[in-house]
Amino acid sequence: MDARERPARLLDRRTRVADVLGNGHRRRELPSVVLARTTDRVGAAIDLLQLHGISQMPVSEEPDGDAIEAVVGSVTEKGLLDRTYRDPSVVQRTVGEVMDKPLPTIDAPDSLDAAFTLLSGGAPALVVVAQGRAAAVVTKLDLLEFLAHRGSRD
């Protein structure tokens, strides 16, 4: 196969965001979506990030808030590190006081091109929506791993 052909196959226009979720490329099982609550303490949100080995998560203001309307913000390890380094007392504040804007959303049947455009445009991650609910979070690393594993199967 000519090396110039490989990128076109990796970015097949029929590939959907849902294909990344169903790829089985993740090394460990995670809950479909790890959410922080606006009422959680920042220290507890940091513990969740560490426990699940993730670097960002959506924030909901409802106890069982995986409905996409309930997602009101996000926290990232970068943002929390910046705030906590400057003011260590931040760990005692609520997530709702320090959260960032919500992560961009993308529908599970949307094209991989759409996810790539959002992620390469600066989004730290995307909330994948299926049937009106936050179904997963997809990161740049998830997309990269998907492409790497897909390429090794071809």
DSSP file (Angstrom, degrees, kcal/mol; ACC not computed):
  #  RESIDUE AA STRUCTURE BP1 BP2  ACC     N-H-->O    O-->H-N    N-H-->O    O-->H-N    TCO  KAPPA ALPHA  PHI   PSI    X-CA   Y-CA   Z-CA
    1    1 A M              0   0    0      0, 0.0     2,-0.2     0, 0.0     5,-0.0   0.000 360.0 360.0 360.0 138.6    0.0    0.0    0.0
    2    2 A D    >>  -     0   0    0      1,-0.1     3,-2.0     2,-0.0     4,-0.6  -0.546 360.0-130.1 -71.7 134.6    1.2    3.5   -0.8
    3    3 A A  G >4 S+     0   0    0      1,-0.3     3,-0.5    -2,-0.2    -1,-0.1   0.768 105.6  64.7 -59.8 -27.3    1.9    5.6    2.3
    4    4 A R  G 34 S+     0   0    0      1,-0.2     4,-0.4     2,-0.1    -1,-0.3   0.700  96.4  58.3 -70.0 -17.4   -0.2    8.4    0.9
    5    5 A E  G <> S+     0   0    0     -3,-2.0     4,-1.3     1,-0.2     3,-0.4   0.778  87.0  76.4 -82.1 -27.4   -3.3    6.2    1.1
    6    6 A R  H <X S+     0   0    0     -4,-0.6     4,-2.1    -3,-0.5     3,-0.5   0.881  88.7  53.6 -58.4 -47.1   -3.2    5.5    4.8
    7    7 A P  H  > S+     0   0    0      0, 0.0     4,-2.0     0, 0.0    -1,-0.2   0.890 106.3  53.9 -57.9 -38.3   -4.5    8.8    6.2
    8    8 A A  H  4 S+     0   0    0     -4,-0.4    -2,-0.2    -3,-0.4     5,-0.1   0.880 109.9  47.8 -63.2 -35.9   -7.6    8.7    4.0
    9    9 A R  H >< S+     0   0    0     -4,-1.3     3,-1.0    -3,-0.5    -1,-0.2   0.869 110.1  51.7 -72.6 -35.8   -8.4    5.2    5.4
   10   10 A L  H 3< S+     0   0    0     -4,-2.1    -2,-0.2     1,-0.3    -1,-0.2   0.846 112.7  45.6 -68.7 -32.6   -7.9    6.3    9.0
   11   11 A L  T 3< S+     0   0    0     -4,-2.0    -1,-0.3    -5,-0.2    -2,-0.1  -0.214  80.5 172.3-105.5  42.5  -10.2    9.3    8.5
   12   12 A D    X   -     0   0    0     -3,-1.0     3,-2.1     1,-0.2   100,-0.3  -0.281  36.0-133.6 -51.7 126.8  -13.0    7.4    6.7
   13   13 A R  T 3  S+     0   0    0      1,-0.3    -1,-0.2    -5,-0.1   100,-0.1   0.674 103.2  60.4 -62.8 -17.4  -15.9    9.7    6.4
   14   14 A R  T 3  S+     0   0    0     97,-0.1    -1,-0.3     2,-0.1     2,-0.3   0.559  78.1 109.4 -87.4  -7.7  -18.3    7.0    7.6
   15   15 A T    <   -     0   0    0     -3,-2.1    97,-2.3     3,-0.0    98,-0.3  -0.524  55.3-159.6 -72.9 133.1  -16.5    6.7   10.9
   16   16 A R  B >>  -A  111   0A   0     95,-0.3     3,-1.1    -2,-0.3     4,-0.8  -0.699  31.7-111.9-112.8 161.1  -18.7    8.0   13.7
   17   17 A V  H >> S+     0   0    0     93,-2.7     4,-1.3    90,-0.3     3,-1.0   0.876 117.5  62.9 -57.3 -38.6  -18.0    9.2   17.3
   18   18 A A  H 3> S+     0   0    0     90,-2.4     4,-1.9    92,-0.3    -1,-0.3   0.800  93.7  62.7 -58.9 -28.7  -19.9    6.1   18.5
   19   19 A D  H <4 S+     0   0    0     -3,-1.1     4,-0.3    89,-0.3    -1,-0.3   0.856  99.6  53.4 -65.5 -34.0  -17.2    4.0   16.8
   20   20 A V  H X< S+     0   0    0     -3,-1.0     3,-0.9    -4,-0.8     5,-0.4   0.903 109.5  48.7 -65.4 -40.5  -14.6    5.5   19.2
   21   21 A L  H >< S+     0   0    0     -4,-1.3     3,-0.5     1,-0.2    -2,-0.2   0.862 114.3  44.8 -67.9 -36.0  -16.7    4.5   22.2
   22   22 A G  T 3< S+     0   0    0     -4,-1.9    -1,-0.2     1,-0.2    -2,-0.2   0.329  86.4  95.8 -90.5   8.1  -17.2    0.9   20.9
   23   23 A N  T <  S-     0   0    0     -3,-0.9    -1,-0.2    -4,-0.3    -2,-0.1   0.743  78.7-140.2 -73.9 -23.8  -13.6    0.4   20.0
   24   24 A G    <   +     0   0    0     -3,-0.5    -2,-0.1    -4,-0.3    -3,-0.1   0.734  60.2 131.6  71.0  20.9  -12.6   -1.3   23.2
   25   25 A H        +     0   0    0     -5,-0.4     2,-0.1   117,-0.1    -1,-0.1   0.657  34.2 106.0 -81.7 -15.4   -9.3    0.6   23.2
   26   26 A R        -     0   0    0      1,-0.1     3,-0.0     4,-0.0   116,-0.0  -0.419  65.8-143.4 -70.3 139.0   -9.4    1.7   26.8
   27   27 A R  S    S+     0   0    0     -2,-0.1     2,-0.3     1,-0.1    -1,-0.1   0.754  81.0  24.7 -75.7 -24.5   -7.1   -0.1   29.0
   28   28 A R  S    S-     0   0    0      0, 0.0     2,-0.4     0, 0.0    -1,-0.1  -0.958  88.7 -99.6-138.8 157.0   -9.4   -0.2   32.0
   29   29 A E        -     0   0    0     -2,-0.3     3,-0.0    -3,-0.0    -2,-0.0  -0.611  39.8-177.8 -79.6 131.3  -13.1    0.0   32.5
   30   30 A L        -     0   0    0     -2,-0.4    -4,-0.0     1,-0.0    22,-0.0  -0.879  37.8 -94.8-118.5 154.9  -14.5    3.4   33.5
   31   31 A P        -     0   0    0      0, 0.0     3,-0.2     0, 0.0    -1,-0.0  -0.355  47.4-106.3 -57.5 155.8  -18.0    4.4   34.3
   32   32 A S  S    S+     0   0    0      1,-0.3   105,-0.5   104,-0.1     2,-0.4   0.908 103.1   7.8 -57.1 -42.7  -19.6    5.8   31.1
   33   33 A V        -     0   0    0    103,-0.2     2,-0.6   101,-0.1    -1,-0.3  -0.977  66.4-152.9-141.3 126.8  -19.4    9.3   32.4
   34   34 A V        -     0   0    0     -2,-0.4     2,-0.4    -3,-0.2   102,-0.0  -0.893  26.1-172.1 -96.5 120.9  -17.7   10.5   35.6
   35   35 A L        -     0   0    0     -2,-0.6     2,-0.3    22,-0.1    24,-0.2  -0.892  18.3-151.0-116.9 142.8  -19.5   13.6   36.8
   36   36 A A  E     -b   59   0B   0     22,-2.3    24,-2.8    -2,-0.4     2,-0.3  -0.765  22.0-131.0 -98.1 157.0  -18.7   16.1   39.6
   37   37 A R  E >   -b   60   0B   0     -2,-0.3     3,-1.4    22,-0.2    58,-0.4  -0.809  16.1-122.1-105.7 150.4  -21.6   18.0   41.2
   38   38 A T  T 3  S+     0   0    0     22,-2.1    58,-2.5    -2,-0.3    59,-0.3   0.793 114.7  52.7 -60.3 -26.5  -21.7   21.7   41.7
   39   39 A T  T 3  S+     0   0    0     56,-0.2    -1,-0.3    55,-0.2    22,-0.1   0.548  86.4 105.5 -88.8  -8.0  -22.1   21.0   45.5
   40   40 A D  S <  S-     0   0    0     -3,-1.4    55,-2.8     1,-0.1    56,-0.3  -0.365  78.7-109.9 -66.8 150.4  -19.0   18.7   45.7
   41   41 A R  B  >  -E   94   0C   0     53,-0.3     4,-1.8     1,-0.1     3,-0.5  -0.560  23.7-120.2 -74.9 148.1  -15.9   20.1   47.3
   42   42 A V  H  > S+     0   0    0     51,-2.5     4,-2.5    48,-0.4     5,-0.2   0.880 114.6  59.2 -57.2 -39.5  -13.0   20.7   44.9
   43   43 A G  H  > S+     0   0    0     48,-2.3     4,-1.9    50,-0.3    -1,-0.2   0.883 105.0  49.1 -57.7 -38.9  -10.9   18.3   47.0
   44   44 A A  H  > S+     0   0    0     -3,-0.5     4,-2.0    47,-0.3    -1,-0.2   0.872 109.3  52.1 -68.6 -37.2  -13.5   15.6   46.3
   45   45 A A  H  X S+     0   0    0     -4,-1.8     4,-2.3     2,-0.2    -2,-0.2   0.901 108.4  51.0 -65.3 -40.3  -13.4   16.4   42.5
   46   46 A I  H  X S+     0   0    0     -4,-2.5     4,-2.3     1,-0.2    -2,-0.2   0.905 108.2  52.8 -62.2 -40.6   -9.6   16.1   42.5
   47   47 A D  H  X S+     0   0    0     -4,-1.9     4,-3.1     1,-0.2    -2,-0.2   0.893 108.2  51.0 -60.9 -40.1  -10.0   12.7   44.2
   48   48 A L  H  X S+     0   0    0     -4,-2.0     4,-2.2     2,-0.2     6,-0.2   0.919 108.8  50.6 -63.8 -44.2  -12.4   11.6   41.5
   49   49 A L  H  X>S+     0   0    0     -4,-2.3     5,-2.0     1,-0.2     4,-0.8   0.935 115.4  43.2 -57.5 -46.2  -10.0   12.7   38.7
   50   50 A Q  H ><5S+     0   0    0     -4,-2.3     3,-0.6     1,-0.2    -2,-0.2   0.926 111.1  53.9 -67.0 -45.8   -7.2   10.7   40.4
   51   51 A L  H 3<5S+     0   0    0     -4,-3.1    -1,-0.2     1,-0.2    -2,-0.2   0.881 118.6  34.6 -56.5 -41.1   -9.4    7.6   41.2
   52   52 A H  H 3<5S-     0   0    0     -4,-2.2    -1,-0.2    -5,-0.2    -2,-0.2   0.472 105.1-123.6 -97.1  -2.7  -10.5    7.3   37.6
   53   53 A G  T <<5 +     0   0    0     -4,-0.8     2,-0.3    -3,-0.6    -3,-0.2   0.897  65.1 135.1  63.7  40.3   -7.2    8.4   36.0
   54   54 A I      < -     0   0    0     -5,-2.0    -1,-0.2    -6,-0.2    -2,-0.1  -0.764  50.9-150.7-118.4 164.6   -8.9   11.2   34.0
   55   55 A S  S    S+     0   0    0     -2,-0.3    22,-3.1     1,-0.2    23,-0.4   0.453  76.4  21.5-117.2  -2.3   -8.0   14.8   33.4
   56   56 A Q  E     - C   0  76B   0     20,-0.3    -1,-0.2    21,-0.1    20,-0.2  -0.984  57.9-178.4-158.5 154.2  -11.4   16.4   32.9
   57   57 A M  E     - C   0  75B   0     18,-2.5    18,-2.4    -2,-0.3   -22,-0.1  -0.990  29.7-107.3-155.3 150.0  -15.0   15.9   33.8
   58   58 A P  E     - C   0  74B   0      0, 0.0   -22,-2.3     0, 0.0     2,-0.4  -0.310  31.0-135.9 -68.9 159.1  -18.4   17.5   33.3
   59   59 A V  E     -bC  36  73B   0     14,-2.7    13,-2.5   -24,-0.2    14,-1.4  -0.978  18.4-169.4-121.4 132.9  -20.2   19.1   36.2
   60   60 A S  E     -bC  37  71B   0    -24,-2.8   -22,-2.1    -2,-0.4    11,-0.2  -0.872  22.0-152.1-117.5 151.1  -23.9   18.7   37.0
   61   61 A E  S    S+     0   0    0      9,-1.5    10,-0.1    -2,-0.3   -24,-0.1   0.387  78.5  76.8-100.3   4.2  -26.1   20.5   39.4
   62   62 A E  S >  S-     0   0    0      8,-0.3     3,-1.4     3,-0.1    -2,-0.1  -0.879  83.3-125.2-113.7 146.9  -28.4   17.5   39.9
   63   63 A P  T 3  S+     0   0    0      0, 0.0     2,-0.1     0, 0.0    -1,-0.1   0.886 114.3  24.3 -57.1 -42.7  -27.7   14.4   41.9
   64   64 A D  T 3  S+     0   0    0      1,-0.1     2,-1.2    -3,-0.0     3,-0.4  -0.445  88.8 154.6-115.4  56.7  -28.3   12.0   39.0
   65   65 A G    <   +     0   0    0     -3,-1.4    -3,-0.1     1,-0.2    -4,-0.1  -0.312  19.9 122.4 -92.4  52.7  -27.5   14.6   36.4
   66   66 A D        +     0   0    0     -2,-1.2    68,-3.9     4,-0.1     2,-0.2   0.538  44.7 109.1 -88.2  -2.9  -26.4   12.8   33.3
   67   67 A A  B >> S-F  133   0D   0     -3,-0.4     3,-2.2    66,-0.3     4,-0.6  -0.557  81.4-124.8 -64.8 134.8  -29.2   14.4   31.3
   68   68 A I  G >4 S+     0   0    0     64,-2.2     3,-1.0     1,-0.3    -1,-0.2   0.795 109.1  61.4 -59.2 -29.5  -27.3   16.8   29.0
   69   69 A E  G 34 S+     0   0    0     63,-0.4    -1,-0.3     1,-0.2    64,-0.1   0.762  99.0  58.2 -66.3 -23.0  -29.4   19.7   30.3
   70   70 A A  G <4 S+     0   0    0     -3,-2.2    -9,-1.5    -6,-0.1     2,-0.7   0.626  81.0  97.9 -82.5 -13.7  -28.1   19.1   33.8
   71   71 A V  E <<  +C   60   0B   0     -3,-1.0   -11,-0.3    -4,-0.6     3,-0.1  -0.671  42.4 162.9 -80.1 116.7  -24.5   19.5   32.7
   72   72 A V  E     -     0   0B   0    -13,-2.5     2,-0.3    -2,-0.7   -12,-0.2   0.468  56.6 -17.4-116.0  -5.5  -23.6   23.1   33.7
   73   73 A G  E     -C   59   0B   0    -14,-1.4   -14,-2.7    28,-0.2    30,-0.4  -0.929  57.4-121.9-172.4-166.5  -19.8   23.2   33.6
   74   74 A S  E     -CD  58 100B   0     26,-1.6    26,-3.2   -16,-0.3     2,-0.4  -0.980   6.4-147.7-153.7 160.7  -16.6   21.3   33.7
   75   75 A V  E     -C   57   0B   0    -18,-2.4   -18,-2.5    -2,-0.3     2,-0.3  -0.990  14.2-169.1-130.5 144.7  -13.4   20.9   35.7
   76   76 A T  E  >  -C   56   0B   0     -2,-0.4     4,-2.8   -20,-0.2     5,-0.3  -0.927  33.6-120.9-128.4 154.9  -10.0   20.0   34.3
   77   77 A E  H  > S+     0   0    0    -22,-3.1     4,-2.5    -2,-0.3     5,-0.2   0.890 115.7  53.4 -61.1 -36.8   -6.8   19.0   36.0
   78   78 A K  H  > S+     0   0    0    -23,-0.4     4,-2.3     2,-0.2    -1,-0.2   0.945 111.6  43.7 -62.1 -49.0   -5.1   22.0   34.4
   79   79 A G  H  > S+     0   0    0      1,-0.2     4,-2.3     2,-0.2    -2,-0.2   0.904 116.1  46.9 -64.2 -42.8   -7.8   24.5   35.7
   80   80 A L  H  X S+     0   0    0     -4,-2.8     4,-2.8     2,-0.2     5,-0.3   0.884 111.5  51.6 -68.6 -37.7   -7.8   23.0   39.2
   81   81 A L  H  X S+     0   0    0     -4,-2.5     4,-2.7    -5,-0.3     5,-0.3   0.939 110.5  48.9 -62.0 -46.1   -4.1   22.9   39.4
   82   82 A D  H  X S+     0   0    0     -4,-2.3     4,-1.7    -5,-0.2    -2,-0.2   0.939 116.2  42.0 -59.1 -48.9   -3.9   26.6   38.4
   83   83 A R  H  X S+     0   0    0     -4,-2.3     4,-1.8     1,-0.2     7,-0.2   0.916 117.8  45.6 -66.1 -43.8   -6.5   27.6   41.0
   84   84 A T  H  < S+     0   0    0     -4,-2.8    -2,-0.2     2,-0.2    -1,-0.2   0.858 110.1  53.4 -71.8 -35.8   -5.2   25.4   43.8
   85   85 A Y  H  < S+     0   0    0     -4,-2.7    -1,-0.2    -5,-0.3    -2,-0.2   0.912 113.9  43.1 -63.7 -41.5   -1.5   26.3   43.3
   86   86 A R  H  < S+     0   0    0     -4,-1.7    -2,-0.2    -5,-0.3    -1,-0.2   0.808 135.7  13.9 -73.7 -30.1   -2.4   30.0   43.5
   87   87 A D    ><  -     0   0    0     -4,-1.8     3,-2.4    -5,-0.2    -1,-0.3  -0.731  63.3-167.5-149.5  92.8   -4.8   29.5   46.5
   88   88 A P  G >  S+     0   0    0      0, 0.0     3,-1.3     0, 0.0     4,-0.1   0.710  84.7  72.5 -57.5 -20.8   -4.6   26.2   48.3
   89   89 A S  G >  S+     0   0    0      1,-0.3     3,-1.9     2,-0.1     4,-0.4   0.632  73.3  87.3 -70.1 -10.1   -7.8   27.0   50.2
   90   90 A V  G X  S+     0   0    0     -3,-2.4     3,-1.8     1,-0.3   -48,-0.4   0.821  72.7  71.4 -56.5 -31.5   -9.7   26.3   46.9
   91   91 A V  G <  S+     0   0    0     -3,-1.3   -48,-2.3     1,-0.3   -47,-0.3   0.726  96.4  52.0 -61.1 -19.5   -9.9   22.6   47.7
   92   92 A Q  G <  S+     0   0    0     -3,-1.9    -1,-0.3   -50,-0.2    -2,-0.2   0.576  95.0  88.9 -90.8 -11.2  -12.4   23.5   50.4
   93   93 A R  S <  S-     0   0    0     -3,-1.8   -51,-2.5    -4,-0.4   -50,-0.3  -0.276  86.8 -96.5 -79.3 170.1  -14.6   25.5   48.0
   94   94 A T  B >>  -E   41   0C   0    -53,-0.2     3,-1.1     1,-0.1     4,-0.8  -0.576  23.9-121.3 -87.0 154.1  -17.4   23.9   46.0
   95   95 A V  H >> S+     0   0    0    -55,-2.8     4,-1.8   -58,-0.4     3,-1.0   0.871 112.3  63.2 -58.4 -38.3  -17.0   22.9   42.4
   96   96 A G  H 34 S+     0   0    0    -58,-2.5    -1,-0.3   -56,-0.3   -57,-0.1   0.770  99.7  54.3 -59.8 -26.2  -19.7   25.2   41.4
   97   97 A E  H <4 S+     0   0    0     -3,-1.1    -1,-0.3   -59,-0.3    -2,-0.2   0.750 122.0  25.4 -78.1 -24.2  -17.6   28.2   42.6
   98   98 A V  H << S+     0   0    0     -3,-1.0    -2,-0.2    -4,-0.8    -1,-0.2   0.418  88.6 125.3-122.5   0.0  -14.6   27.3   40.5
   99   99 A M     <  -     0   0    0     -4,-1.8   -24,-0.2    -5,-0.1     2,-0.1  -0.151  50.2-133.3 -65.2 158.5  -15.9   25.3   37.5
  100  100 A D  B     -D   74   0B   0    -26,-3.2   -26,-1.6     1,-0.2   -41,-0.1  -0.408  42.8 -67.2 -96.1 178.6  -15.2   26.2   33.9
  101  101 A K        -     0   0    0    -28,-0.2    -1,-0.2    -2,-0.1   -28,-0.2  -0.225  69.7 -81.2 -62.5 159.6  -17.7   26.4   31.0
  102  102 A P        -     0   0    0      0, 0.0   -28,-0.2     0, 0.0    -1,-0.1  -0.240  47.9-104.1 -61.3 151.1  -19.2   23.1   29.9
  103  103 A L        -     0   0    0    -30,-0.4    23,-0.1     1,-0.1    24,-0.0  -0.450  48.5 -92.4 -67.2 148.7  -17.2   20.9   27.6
  104  104 A P        -     0   0    0      0, 0.0    23,-2.8     0, 0.0     2,-0.3  -0.294  43.6-132.7 -59.9 150.2  -18.5   21.0   24.0
  105  105 A T  E     -g  127   0D   0     21,-0.2     2,-0.3    -3,-0.1    23,-0.2  -0.765  22.4-177.1-106.5 154.7  -21.1   18.3   23.2
  106  106 A I  E     -g  128   0D   0     21,-2.2    23,-2.8    -2,-0.3     2,-0.2  -0.987  28.1-116.2-147.1 140.6  -21.2   16.0   20.2
  107  107 A D  E >   -g  129   0D   0     -2,-0.3     3,-2.1    21,-0.2   -90,-0.3  -0.553  25.2-121.6 -79.4 143.1  -23.8   13.4   19.2
  108  108 A A  T 3  S+     0   0    0     21,-2.4   -90,-2.4     1,-0.3   -91,-0.3   0.835 111.7  51.3 -53.8 -38.3  -22.7    9.8   19.1
  109  109 A P  T 3  S+     0   0    0      0, 0.0    -1,-0.3     0, 0.0     3,-0.1   0.534  86.3 113.4 -79.9  -2.3  -23.7    9.4   15.4
  110  110 A D  S <  S-     0   0    0     -3,-2.1   -93,-2.7     1,-0.1   -92,-0.3  -0.230  77.4 -92.1 -64.9 159.1  -21.8   12.5   14.4
  111  111 A S  B  >  -A   16   0A   0    -95,-0.2     4,-1.4     1,-0.1     3,-0.5  -0.306  22.6-121.7 -71.9 154.5  -18.8   12.0   12.2
  112  112 A L  H  > S+     0   0    0    -97,-2.3     4,-2.8  -100,-0.3     5,-0.2   0.808 113.3  65.5 -63.0 -30.0  -15.3   11.6   13.5
  113  113 A D  H  > S+     0   0    0    -98,-0.3     4,-2.5     1,-0.2    -1,-0.2   0.902  99.0  51.5 -57.8 -41.9  -14.4   14.7   11.5
  114  114 A A  H  > S+     0   0    0     -3,-0.5     4,-2.0     2,-0.2    -1,-0.2   0.908 111.3  46.9 -63.9 -42.0  -16.7   16.8   13.7
  115  115 A A  H  X S+     0   0    0     -4,-1.4     4,-2.7     2,-0.2     5,-0.3   0.925 112.0  50.6 -64.5 -44.2  -15.0   15.5   16.8
  116  116 A F  H  X S+     0   0    0     -4,-2.8     4,-3.0     1,-0.2     5,-0.3   0.914 108.5  52.4 -59.9 -43.4  -11.5   16.1   15.4
  117  117 A T  H  X S+     0   0    0     -4,-2.5     4,-0.9     1,-0.2    -1,-0.2   0.919 112.8  44.1 -60.1 -45.1  -12.5   19.7   14.4
  118  118 A L  H  <>S+     0   0    0     -4,-2.0     5,-1.8     2,-0.2    -2,-0.2   0.924 117.1  45.0 -66.2 -44.7  -13.7   20.4   18.0
  119  119 A L  H ><5S+     0   0    0     -4,-2.7     3,-1.3     1,-0.2    -2,-0.2   0.895 114.1  47.6 -69.2 -39.5  -10.7   18.8   19.7
  120  120 A S  H 3<5S+     0   0    0     -4,-3.0    -1,-0.2    -5,-0.3    -2,-0.2   0.686 103.3  65.8 -75.3 -15.4   -8.1   20.3   17.4
  121  121 A G  T 3<5S-     0   0    0     -4,-0.9    -1,-0.3    -5,-0.3    -2,-0.2   0.397 130.3 -85.3 -84.8   2.7   -9.8   23.7   17.9
  122  122 A G  T < 5S+     0   0    0     -3,-1.3    -3,-0.2     1,-0.3    -2,-0.1   0.329  79.4 141.5 115.9  -8.7   -8.8   23.7   21.6
  123  123 A A      < -     0   0    0     -5,-1.8    -1,-0.3     1,-0.2     3,-0.1  -0.488  44.2-147.4 -66.1 132.4  -11.5   21.7   23.4
  124  124 A P  S    S-     0   0    0      0, 0.0    16,-0.6     0, 0.0     2,-0.3   0.796  74.7 -21.7 -70.6 -26.1   -9.9   19.6   26.1
  125  125 A A  E     - H   0 139D   0     14,-0.2     2,-0.4    15,-0.1    14,-0.2  -0.963  63.9-120.4-169.4 170.4  -12.6   16.9   25.7
  126  126 A L  E     - H   0 138D   0     12,-2.5    12,-2.6    -2,-0.3     2,-0.7  -0.970  14.7-133.8-126.7 141.4  -16.1   16.4   24.3
  127  127 A V  E     -gH 105 137D   0    -23,-2.8   -21,-2.2    -2,-0.4     2,-0.5  -0.862  25.2-143.0 -91.7 119.0  -19.2   15.1   26.0
  128  128 A V  E     -gH 106 136D   0      8,-2.9     7,-3.4    -2,-0.7     8,-1.2  -0.717  13.9-152.2 -85.7 127.7  -20.8   12.5   23.8
  129  129 A V  E     +gH 107 134D   0    -23,-2.8   -21,-2.4    -2,-0.5     2,-0.4  -0.865  18.8 172.6-106.4 130.4  -24.6   12.7   23.9
  130  130 A A  E >  S- H   0 133D   0      3,-2.4     3,-1.5    -2,-0.5   -23,-0.0  -0.982  73.6 -11.8-136.0 124.4  -26.8    9.7   23.2
  131  131 A Q  T 3  S-     0   0    0     -2,-0.4     3,-0.1     1,-0.3    -1,-0.1   0.869 128.3 -54.4  54.4  42.0  -30.6    9.8   23.7
  132  132 A G  T 3  S+     0   0    0      1,-0.2   -64,-2.2   -65,-0.1   -63,-0.4   0.536 117.8 102.9  77.1   6.5  -30.4   13.2   25.5
  133  133 A R  E <  S-FH  67 130D   0     -3,-1.5    -3,-2.4   -66,-0.3     2,-0.7  -0.889  83.0-103.6-123.5 152.3  -27.9   12.0   28.1
  134  134 A A  E     + H   0 129D   0    -68,-3.9    -5,-0.2    -2,-0.3     3,-0.1  -0.645  43.5 173.5 -70.3 113.5  -24.2   12.4   28.6
  135  135 A A  E     -     0   0D   0     -7,-3.4     2,-0.3    -2,-0.7    -1,-0.2   0.742  55.1 -22.3 -98.5 -27.8  -23.0    9.0   27.4
  136  136 A A  E     - H   0 128D   0     -8,-1.2    -8,-2.9  -103,-0.0     2,-0.5  -0.978  53.4-116.2-169.7 167.9  -19.2    9.4   27.5
  137  137 A V  E     - H   0 127D   0   -105,-0.5     2,-0.5    -2,-0.3   -10,-0.2  -0.994  26.7-160.6-119.0 129.0  -16.3   11.8   27.5
  138  138 A V  E     - H   0 126D   0    -12,-2.6   -12,-2.5    -2,-0.5     2,-0.2  -0.941   9.6-170.3-113.4 129.0  -14.0   11.6   24.5
  139  139 A T  E  >  - H   0 125D   0     -2,-0.5     4,-2.0   -14,-0.2   -14,-0.2  -0.551  40.2-101.3-108.1 174.1  -10.5   13.2   24.8
  140  140 A K  H  > S+     0   0    0    -16,-0.6     4,-2.6     1,-0.2     5,-0.2   0.896 124.7  53.3 -60.6 -40.1   -7.7   13.8   22.3
  141  141 A L  H  > S+     0   0    0      2,-0.2     4,-3.0     1,-0.2     5,-0.2   0.892 105.2  53.7 -64.7 -39.0   -6.0   10.7   23.6
  142  142 A D  H  > S+     0   0    0      2,-0.2     4,-2.4     1,-0.2    -1,-0.2   0.930 111.7  45.3 -58.6 -45.5   -9.1    8.6   23.0
  143  143 A L  H  X S+     0   0    0     -4,-2.0     4,-2.4     2,-0.2    -2,-0.2   0.914 113.5  49.5 -65.5 -42.8   -9.2    9.7   19.4
  144  144 A L  H  X S+     0   0    0     -4,-2.6     4,-2.4     2,-0.2    -2,-0.2   0.920 111.9  47.9 -62.7 -44.5   -5.5    9.2   18.9
  145  145 A E  H  X S+     0   0    0     -4,-3.0     4,-2.8     2,-0.2     5,-0.3   0.901 110.2  53.1 -63.2 -40.7   -5.7    5.7   20.4
  146  146 A F  H  X S+     0   0    0     -4,-2.4     4,-2.7    -5,-0.2     5,-0.2   0.943 111.3  45.6 -58.6 -48.1   -8.7    4.9   18.2
  147  147 A L  H  X S+     0   0    0     -4,-2.4     4,-2.3     1,-0.2    -2,-0.2   0.893 113.1  50.3 -64.0 -39.7   -6.8    5.9   15.1
  148  148 A A  H  X S+     0   0    0     -4,-2.4     4,-1.5     2,-0.2    -2,-0.2   0.918 115.2  41.9 -65.4 -43.5   -3.7    4.0   16.1
  149  149 A H  H  X S+     0   0    0     -4,-2.8     4,-0.9     2,-0.2    -2,-0.2   0.878 113.9  51.8 -72.8 -36.7   -5.6    0.8   16.8
  150  150 A R  H >X S+     0   0    0     -4,-2.7     4,-1.0    -5,-0.3     3,-0.6   0.916 109.6  51.0 -63.2 -41.9   -7.7    1.1   13.8
  151  151 A G  H 3< S+     0   0    0     -4,-2.3     3,-0.2     1,-0.2    -1,-0.2   0.836 106.3  54.2 -64.7 -33.5   -4.6    1.6   11.7
  152  152 A S  H 3< S+     0   0    0     -4,-1.5    -1,-0.2     1,-0.2    -2,-0.2   0.694 106.2  53.3 -75.8 -17.1   -3.0   -1.5   13.1
  153  153 A R  H <<        0   0    0     -4,-0.9    -1,-0.2    -3,-0.6    -2,-0.2   0.713 360.0 360.0 -86.1 -21.7   -6.0   -3.6   12.1
  154  154 A D     <        0   0    0     -4,-1.0    -1,-0.2    -3,-0.2    -2,-0.1   0.489 360.0 360.0 -76.2 360.0   -6.0   -2.5    8.5
